[in-house]
Amino acid sequence: MIKNFKDKILNNKKSIEGLISKTGRAGGWFRYSKRVNEHEVDVIIIYYYGSAKKENQIRII
């Protein structure tokens, strides 16, 4: 589920406010201009998905 959502973020099909991915030498994941590691990205996605699912706002397929 998380890998699927990461791929959708990278392909600009889904978005989470403040979470972006940059490519290149200074690339990686960033949340509000601060670098975050892969584990933190996973936590952000899980939190976003769980809170939005609870409010019946999103459906990830």
MOPAC internal coordinates of N, CA, C and O (Angstrom, degrees):
PM7 1SCF
backbone

  N    0.0000 0     0.00 0     0.00 0    0    0    0
  C    1.4360 1     0.00 0     0.00 0    1    0    0
  C    1.5366 1   110.37 1     0.00 0    2    1    0
  O    1.2310 1   120.02 1   135.62 1    3    2    1
  N    1.3232 1   117.56 1   -44.38 1    3    2    1
  C    1.4548 1   120.95 1  -177.13 1    5    3    2
  C    1.5273 1   110.27 1   -68.81 1    6    5    3
  O    1.2310 1   120.22 1   136.76 1    7    6    5
  N    1.3269 1   117.18 1   -43.24 1    7    6    5
  C    1.4572 1   120.17 1   179.39 1    9    7    6
  C    1.5250 1   110.15 1   -61.96 1   10    9    7
  O    1.2310 1   120.23 1   138.93 1   11   10    9
  N    1.3100 1   117.16 1   -41.07 1   11   10    9
  C    1.4548 1   122.27 1   178.03 1   13   11   10
  C    1.5275 1   110.44 1   -60.78 1   14   13   11
  O    1.2310 1   120.12 1   135.96 1   15   14   13
  N    1.3200 1   117.38 1   -44.04 1   15   14   13
  C    1.4621 1   120.95 1  -179.26 1   17   15   14
  C    1.5269 1   110.93 1   -69.12 1   18   17   15
  O    1.2310 1   119.99 1   141.99 1   19   18   17
  N    1.3528 1   117.63 1   -38.01 1   19   18   17
  C    1.4727 1   120.65 1   176.33 1   21   19   18
  C    1.5196 1   110.52 1   -60.83 1   22   21   19
  O    1.2310 1   120.50 1   137.43 1   23   22   21
  N    1.3268 1   116.65 1   -42.57 1   23   22   21
  C    1.4608 1   120.25 1   178.54 1   25   23   22
  C    1.5250 1   110.98 1   -62.12 1   26   25   23
  O    1.2310 1   120.00 1   141.02 1   27   26   25
  N    1.3220 1   117.61 1   -38.98 1   27   26   25
  C    1.4606 1   120.68 1   178.59 1   29   27   26
  C    1.5239 1   111.51 1   -67.72 1   30   29   27
  O    1.2310 1   120.10 1   144.63 1   31   30   29
  N    1.3196 1   117.40 1   -35.37 1   31   30   29
  C    1.4719 1   120.30 1   176.05 1   33   31   30
  C    1.5287 1   109.66 1   -66.74 1   34   33   31
  O    1.2310 1   120.44 1   136.26 1   35   34   33
  N    1.3326 1   116.76 1   -43.74 1   35   34   33
  C    1.4603 1   120.56 1  -179.68 1   37   35   34
  C    1.5281 1   111.85 1   -64.46 1   38   37   35
  O    1.2310 1   120.03 1   147.77 1   39   38   37
  N    1.3181 1   117.55 1   -32.23 1   39   38   37
  C    1.4656 1   122.09 1  -179.92 1   41   39   38
  C    1.5257 1   112.79 1   -92.06 1   42   41   39
  O    1.2310 1   120.18 1  -170.56 1   43   42   41
  N    1.3227 1   117.26 1     9.44 1   43   42   41
  C    1.4749 1   123.87 1   178.60 1   45   43   42
  C    1.5278 1   113.75 1    59.26 1   46   45   43
  O    1.2310 1   120.40 1  -148.25 1   47   46   45
  N    1.3305 1   116.84 1    31.75 1   47   46   45
  C    1.4615 1   120.47 1   175.16 1   49   47   46
  C    1.5267 1   110.82 1   -93.25 1   50   49   47
  O    1.2310 1   120.16 1   151.31 1   51   50   49
  N    1.3206 1   117.30 1   -28.69 1   51   50   49
  C    1.4671 1   123.61 1   176.53 1   53   51   50
  C    1.5144 1   108.18 1  -131.83 1   54   53   51
  O    1.2310 1   120.79 1   -19.14 1   55   54   53
  N    1.3220 1   116.10 1   160.86 1   55   54   53
  C    1.4582 1   118.89 1   177.55 1   57   55   54
  C    1.5261 1   110.04 1  -149.74 1   58   57   55
  O    1.2310 1   121.90 1   -28.22 1   59   58   57
  N    1.3019 1   113.97 1   151.78 1   59   58   57
  C    1.4617 1   122.86 1   172.70 1   61   59   58
  C    1.5141 1   105.46 1  -121.97 1   62   61   59
  O    1.2310 1   120.45 1   -49.30 1   63   62   61
  N    1.3086 1   116.74 1   130.70 1   63   62   61
  C    1.4551 1   121.13 1  -176.36 1   65   63   62
  C    1.5233 1   111.15 1   -54.41 1   66   65   63
  O    1.2310 1   120.87 1   -55.18 1   67   66   65
  N    1.3204 1   115.93 1   124.82 1   67   66   65
  C    1.4524 1   121.31 1   176.13 1   69   67   66
  C    1.5147 1   115.35 1    85.74 1   70   69   67
  O    1.2310 1   119.13 1   169.07 1   71   70   69
  N    1.3155 1   119.27 1   -10.93 1   71   70   69
  C    1.4658 1   121.95 1  -178.66 1   73   71   70
  C    1.5269 1   109.35 1   -99.54 1   74   73   71
  O    1.2310 1   120.98 1   -60.82 1   75   74   73
  N    1.3316 1   115.73 1   119.18 1   75   74   73
  C    1.4589 1   120.58 1   178.43 1   77   75   74
  C    1.5154 1   109.98 1  -134.56 1   78   77   75
  O    1.2310 1   121.59 1   -20.35 1   79   78   77
  N    1.3094 1   114.56 1   159.65 1   79   78   77
  C    1.4574 1   121.31 1   176.31 1   81   79   78
  C    1.5145 1   107.74 1  -121.55 1   82   81   79
  O    1.2310 1   120.94 1   -49.61 1   83   82   81
  N    1.3321 1   115.80 1   130.39 1   83   82   81
  C    1.4605 1   121.50 1   177.82 1   85   83   82
  C    1.5111 1   108.01 1  -112.39 1   86   85   83
  O    1.2310 1   120.98 1   -34.61 1   87   86   85
  N    1.3225 1   115.74 1   145.39 1   87   86   85
  C    1.4548 1   120.75 1   177.27 1   89   87   86
  C    1.5170 1   109.46 1  -106.79 1   90   89   87
  O    1.2310 1   121.26 1   -15.45 1   91   90   89
  N    1.2985 1   115.20 1   164.55 1   91   90   89
  C    1.4586 1   120.47 1   178.57 1   93   91   90
  C    1.5144 1   112.31 1   104.44 1   94   93   91
  O    1.2310 1   121.09 1    12.65 1   95   94   93
  N    1.3023 1   115.51 1  -167.35 1   95   94   93
  C    1.4651 1   121.46 1  -175.32 1   97   95   94
  C    1.5235 1   112.83 1   -63.06 1   98   97   95
  O    1.2310 1   120.31 1   138.18 1   99   98   97
  N    1.3129 1   117.02 1   -41.82 1   99   98   97
  C    1.4714 1   120.98 1   179.47 1  101   99   98
  C    1.5205 1   110.34 1   -98.39 1  102  101   99
  O    1.2310 1   120.39 1  -150.82 1  103  102  101
  N    1.3102 1   116.86 1    29.18 1  103  102  101
  C    1.4583 1   121.30 1  -176.05 1  105  103  102
  C    1.5151 1   113.36 1   -83.95 1  106  105  103
  O    1.2310 1   121.80 1     1.87 1  107  106  105
  N    1.2967 1   114.16 1  -178.13 1  107  106  105
  C    1.4484 1   122.58 1  -179.56 1  109  107  106
  C    1.5142 1   109.20 1   135.10 1  110  109  107
  O    1.2310 1   120.88 1    13.26 1  111  110  109
  N    1.3116 1   115.93 1  -166.74 1  111  110  109
  C    1.4570 1   121.74 1   179.17 1  113  111  110
  C    1.5198 1   109.92 1   -95.65 1  114  113  111
  O    1.2310 1   120.98 1   -40.02 1  115  114  113
  N    1.3293 1   115.73 1   139.98 1  115  114  113
  C    1.4542 1   122.28 1  -179.61 1  117  115  114
  C    1.5195 1   109.44 1  -134.24 1  118  117  115
  O    1.2310 1   120.78 1   -38.76 1  119  118  117
  N    1.3070 1   116.12 1   141.24 1  119  118  117
  C    1.4687 1   123.33 1   175.33 1  121  119  118
  C    1.5124 1   106.66 1  -126.03 1  122  121  119
  O    1.2310 1   120.66 1   -65.84 1  123  122  121
  N    1.3164 1   116.34 1   114.16 1  123  122  121
  C    1.4718 1   122.40 1  -176.70 1  125  123  122
  C    1.5253 1   111.24 1    49.08 1  126  125  123
  O    1.2310 1   120.69 1  -128.02 1  127  126  125
  N    1.3155 1   116.28 1    51.98 1  127  126  125
  C    1.4702 1   126.06 1   175.69 1  129  127  126
  C    1.5274 1   114.77 1    67.71 1  130  129  127
  O    1.2310 1   119.32 1  -171.37 1  131  130  129
  N    1.3102 1   118.91 1     8.63 1  131  130  129
  C    1.4659 1   121.87 1   175.24 1  133  131  130
  C    1.5212 1   108.90 1  -110.77 1  134  133  131
  O    1.2310 1   120.84 1   -44.61 1  135  134  133
  N    1.3236 1   115.99 1   135.39 1  135  134  133
  C    1.4619 1   120.98 1  -179.79 1  137  135  134
  C    1.5320 1   110.15 1   -67.82 1  138  137  135
  O    1.2310 1   121.09 1   -44.21 1  139  138  137
  N    1.3268 1   115.53 1   135.79 1  139  138  137
  C    1.4635 1   121.56 1   175.22 1  141  139  138
  C    1.5246 1   108.13 1  -126.35 1  142  141  139
  O    1.2310 1   120.89 1   -30.75 1  143  142  141
  N    1.3280 1   115.90 1   149.25 1  143  142  141
  C    1.4562 1   118.97 1  -179.52 1  145  143  142
  C    1.5328 1   110.37 1   -87.70 1  146  145  143
  O    1.2310 1   121.02 1    -4.28 1  147  146  145
  N    1.3183 1   115.65 1   175.72 1  147  146  145
  C    1.4638 1   121.19 1  -176.11 1  149  147  146
  C    1.5312 1   113.08 1   -59.36 1  150  149  147
  O    1.2310 1   120.35 1   142.55 1  151  150  149
  N    1.3247 1   116.93 1   -37.45 1  151  150  149
  C    1.4569 1   120.73 1  -179.05 1  153  151  150
  C    1.5243 1   110.97 1   -67.98 1  154  153  151
  O    1.2310 1   120.59 1   141.46 1  155  154  153
  N    1.3138 1   116.49 1   -38.54 1  155  154  153
  C    1.4641 1   120.10 1   177.61 1  157  155  154
  C    1.5270 1   110.97 1   -67.80 1  158  157  155
  O    1.2310 1   120.37 1   144.59 1  159  158  157
  N    1.3260 1   116.90 1   -35.41 1  159  158  157
  C    1.4643 1   120.45 1   175.97 1  161  159  158
  C    1.5226 1   109.94 1   -63.16 1  162  161  159
  O    1.2310 1   120.50 1   137.29 1  163  162  161
  N    1.3370 1   116.66 1   -42.71 1  163  162  161
  C    1.4615 1   120.51 1   177.51 1  165  163  162
  C    1.5261 1   111.45 1   -58.85 1  166  165  163
  O    1.2310 1   120.59 1   136.85 1  167  166  165
  N    1.3258 1   116.47 1   -43.15 1  167  166  165
  C    1.4615 1   120.87 1  -179.89 1  169  167  166
  C    1.5252 1   110.61 1   -65.36 1  170  169  167
  O    1.2310 1   120.14 1   138.51 1  171  170  169
  N    1.3161 1   117.34 1   -41.49 1  171  170  169
  C    1.4664 1   121.13 1   178.87 1  173  171  170
  C    1.5297 1   110.34 1   -61.93 1  174  173  171
  O    1.2310 1   120.45 1   136.24 1  175  174  173
  N    1.3282 1   116.75 1   -43.76 1  175  174  173
  C    1.4621 1   120.81 1   179.67 1  177  175  174
  C    1.5199 1   110.87 1   -65.08 1  178  177  175
  O    1.2310 1   120.00 1   136.02 1  179  178  177
  N    1.3196 1   117.60 1   -43.98 1  179  178  177
  C    1.4666 1   120.88 1   179.41 1  181  179  178
  C    1.5185 1   110.51 1   -62.50 1  182  181  179
  O    1.2310 1   120.18 1   135.85 1  183  182  181
  N    1.3273 1   117.27 1   -44.15 1  183  182  181
  C    1.4602 1   120.77 1   179.15 1  185  183  182
  C    1.5306 1   110.71 1   -63.20 1  186  185  183
  O    1.2310 1   120.70 1   133.12 1  187  186  185
  N    1.3497 1   116.27 1   -46.88 1  187  186  185
  C    1.4525 1   120.84 1  -179.78 1  189  187  186
  C    1.5239 1   110.69 1   -60.66 1  190  189  187
  O    1.2310 1   120.61 1   132.00 1  191  190  189
  N    1.3260 1   116.44 1   -48.00 1  191  190  189
  C    1.4561 1   121.15 1  -178.91 1  193  191  190
  C    1.5246 1   110.90 1   -63.00 1  194  193  191
  O    1.2310 1   120.29 1   135.38 1  195  194  193
  N    1.3330 1   117.05 1   -44.62 1  195  194  193
  C    1.4682 1   120.61 1  -178.90 1  197  195  194
  C    1.5078 1   112.99 1   -65.08 1  198  197  195
  O    1.2310 1   119.95 1   136.64 1  199  198  197
  N    1.3177 1   117.71 1   -43.36 1  199  198  197
  C    1.4666 1   120.25 1  -178.57 1  201  199  198
  C    1.5224 1   111.23 1   -71.42 1  202  201  199
  O    1.2310 1   119.75 1   141.88 1  203  202  201
  N    1.3237 1   118.09 1   -38.12 1  203  202  201
  C    1.4579 1   120.66 1   179.16 1  205  203  202
  C    1.5239 1   110.87 1   -72.26 1  206  205  203
  O    1.2310 1   120.02 1   143.07 1  207  206  205
  N    1.3143 1   117.56 1   -36.93 1  207  206  205
  C    1.4628 1   121.34 1   178.86 1  209  207  206
  C    1.5260 1   110.10 1   -65.67 1  210  209  207
  O    1.2310 1   120.79 1   141.75 1  211  210  209
  N    1.3270 1   116.10 1   -38.25 1  211  210  209
  C    1.4521 1   121.22 1   179.49 1  213  211  210
  C    1.5333 1   110.88 1   -61.81 1  214  213  211
  O    1.2310 1   120.88 1   144.90 1  215  214  213
  N    1.3232 1   115.92 1   -35.10 1  215  214  213
  C    1.4603 1   121.02 1  -179.82 1  217  215  214
  C    1.5250 1   112.30 1   -93.05 1  218  217  215
  O    1.2310 1   120.02 1  -171.22 1  219  218  217
  N    1.3562 1   117.56 1     8.78 1  219  218  217
  C    1.4548 1   123.92 1  -179.82 1  221  219  218
  C    1.5229 1   112.83 1    54.36 1  222  221  219
  O    1.2310 1   120.53 1  -139.79 1  223  222  221
  N    1.3393 1   116.59 1    40.21 1  223  222  221
  C    1.4570 1   120.35 1  -178.84 1  225  223  222
  C    1.5209 1   113.16 1   -97.19 1  226  225  223
  O    1.2310 1   119.60 1   151.34 1  227  226  225
  N    1.3138 1   118.36 1   -28.66 1  227  226  225
  C    1.4642 1   119.12 1  -176.76 1  229  227  226
  C    1.5245 1   110.73 1  -130.76 1  230  229  227
  O    1.2310 1   122.41 1   -19.25 1  231  230  229
  N    1.3162 1   112.99 1   160.75 1  231  230  229
  C    1.4433 1   120.79 1   172.82 1  233  231  230
  C    1.5241 1   106.44 1  -142.88 1  234  233  231
  O    1.2310 1   120.34 1   -61.22 1  235  234  233
  N    1.2997 1   116.95 1   118.78 1  235  234  233
  C    1.4647 1   121.53 1  -177.18 1  237  235  234
  C    1.5142 1   109.16 1  -100.01 1  238  237  235
  O    1.2310 1   121.22 1   -60.26 1  239  238  237
  N    1.3186 1   115.28 1   119.74 1  239  238  237
  C    1.4729 1   121.15 1   176.32 1  241  239  238
  C    1.4999 1   108.44 1  -134.18 1  242  241  239
  O    1.2310 1   120.10 1   180.00 1  243  242  241

